Amino acid sequence: MTNVETSPHLFDRVDVLAQDFATRAAEHDKDASFPFENFTKLHKAGLLSLTIPRELGGQGLGLASICRVIEGIARGDASTALVLTMHYLQHAQVARHRRWPPELYKRLCRESIAGVTLLNAARVEPELGTPARGGLPATIAEPITDGWRLTGHKQYTTGSPILGYFIVWAKTTEDQPQVGNFLVPRNLPGLQIVETWDHLGMRATGSHDLILENVLIPQEYALDIHPISVSPTVDPLVATWNSLTLSALYLGVASSARDWLTNYLQERTPSNLGEPLANLPRFQVAVGEIEALLFANKRLIYSLAQDIDKGEYELNVGLLAQAVKYLTTTNSIRAVGMGLELTGNPGLLKKNPLERHYRDVLCSRIHTPQNDVICQSLGKSVLKIK
C-alpha cells in the first residue's frame, strides 16, 4: 500500500473532496441531513484509515498531517470534518495505548479499512452533562453470564447516523462498582438513535441521542474499566491531539469564510463607488487583520503538531495544546465575525455561506476543554496551584 503521508497526492485529494463537499454543505445544513455520500467518497479516497496503525493496514499518520487533512475537509464541509475528526481521534487513542483485546481491535480496523465503519465515543448524558466537569455516568453495565447488559441515554453522539461502533461510558452494577468504556456495535437489539439534533451550527453532524435498553455485548467488549476509586491515568498526548485537531478544523472554517469574503469584496461594486469594495483602504485593513489572525492560527497549530511528531515537546504539552485551542478558536471566531461586520446584510443571507461559517465556528467554544477550564488551568499553572 502506498504511504499516504509521503504521497504528494494526499492533500490534492483532500482539496478535490472539499470542493465537492462544499457543493452540498448548504443543503445538508438547511435540512440537518447527514452527508452519507461524503463518507463513501472519503472511504474510496483512502482517507478513513489515516490513524489506523500501518501494521494493521492503515497509514498511522502523524498529528501535523492529520490536522492538515481535517483543515482541508473543513474548508468544504465543517460537519463532515467533525465526524471525521472524532473517528480519527478514537483510532489514534486506541493505537497509542493498545488496551483493547488485540483480536477485537484488529477486526475493527479491518472493517474500517474495508468499508465505511466509523467509530466515536458516547459520553454526555442528559442528567450529568459533559463528563469533563466531573461526575459518574447514569448509564449502567450489568455483568451477565457471558457478557454485559447496557442501559442508558447518551446525548450529542456525533456521527450517530453512520457510526459502526459506539464507545459507551458506563458504570457497572457490581458490589464494587467500576467505570469505563464498553464497545457497542450498531446493529444490536435495544440500541436506538433518536433524532434530536437541531442545532445552531454543525447541523449535519447527526449528533443525535443514543438510547440503550438492555443491549447485550460480549465480555471482551468491556474495554478499559476500573474501580471508581481509581483515577485513570491521563495521557497528555491524547488531549493534545484533541485540542490541535479541533483547532485545525475551525481554522478550515474560518479560511473558507475568508475566501468567500475576499471574492465578494473583489466583485461587489456599488454604483455610488464605481469600483470594487476591495479597493477601499478600510476593507483592505480589515482583510489584513483577518489574514494575520489565520496566519497566527497556522503557526500555533502546526509548529506544536510538528514538535509532537518529532518527539520534541515539553512535559506540559497538553496544557500548551489547550492554550493553542483557546487562542486559535478565538481568532477564528473573530475572523469570521469581522467578515459579517464588513458585509452587513449580504453576509447574513442564507444564500451566502458566510452566515453558515459563523454558526459553525461558534461551536468551537463548546468542545472540551472549554475556555474557562483552559484559562483556569493556565492560571493555576502560573500561580503554582495544584
C-alpha positions, 0 to 999 in steps of 0.5 A: 500500500502506498504511504499516504503521508509521503504521497504528494497526492494526499492533500490534492485529494483532500482539496478535490473532496472539499470542493465537492463537499462544499457543493452540498454543505448548504443543503445538508445544513438547511435540512440537518441531513447527514452527508452519507455520500461524503463518507463513501467518497472519503472511504474510496479516497483512502482517507478513513484509515489515516490513524489506523496503525500501518501494521494493521493496514492503515497509514498511522499518520502523524498529528501535523498531517492529520490536522492538515487533512481535517483543515482541508475537509473543513474548508468544504464541509465543517460537519463532515470534518467533525465526524471525521475528526472524532473517528480519527481521534478514537483510532489514534487513542486506541493505537497509542495505548493498545488496551483493547483485546488485540483480536477485537481491535484488529477486526475493527480496523479491518472493517474500517479499512474495508468499508465505511465503519466509523467509530466515536465515543458516547459520553454526555448524558442528559442528567450529568452533562459533559463528563469533563466537569466531573461526575459518574455516568447514569448509564449502567453495565450489568455483568451477565453470564457471558457478557454485559447488559447496557442501559442508558441515554447518551446525548450529542453522539456525533456521527450517530447516523453512520457510526459502526461502533459506539464507545459507551461510558458506563458504570457497572452494577457490581458490589464494587462498582467500576467505570469505563468504556464498553464497545457497542456495535450498531446493529444490536437489539435495544440500541436506538438513535433518536433524532434530536439534533437541531442545532445552531451550527454543525447541523449535519453532524447527526449528533443525535441521542443514543438510547440503550435498553438492555443491549447485550455485548460480549465480555471482551467488549468491556474495554478499559474499566476500573474501580471508581476509586481509581483515577485513570491515568491521563495521557497528555498526548491524547488531549493534545491531539484533541485540542490541535485537531479541533483547532485545525478544523475551525481554522478550515472554517474560518479560511473558507469564510475568508475566501468567500469574503475576499471574492465578494469584496473583489466583485461587489461594486456599488454604483455610488463607488464605481469600483470594487469594495476591495479597493477601499483602504478600510476593507483592505485593513480589515482583510489584513487583520483577518489574514494575520489572525489565520496566519497566527492560527497556522503557526500555533497549530502546526509548529506544536503538531510538528514538535509532537511528531518529532518527539520534541515537546515539553512535559506540559504539552497538553496544557500548551495544546489547550492554550493553542485551542483557546487562542486559535478558536478565538481568532477564528471566531473573530475572523469570521465575525469581522467578515459579517461586520464588513458585509452587513446584510449580504453576509447574513443571507442564507444564500451566502455561506458566510452566515453558515461559517459563523454558526459553525465556528461558534461551536468551537467554544463548546468542545472540551476543554472549554475556555474557562477550564483552559484559562483556569488551568493556565492560571493555576499553572502560573500561580503554582496551584495544584 
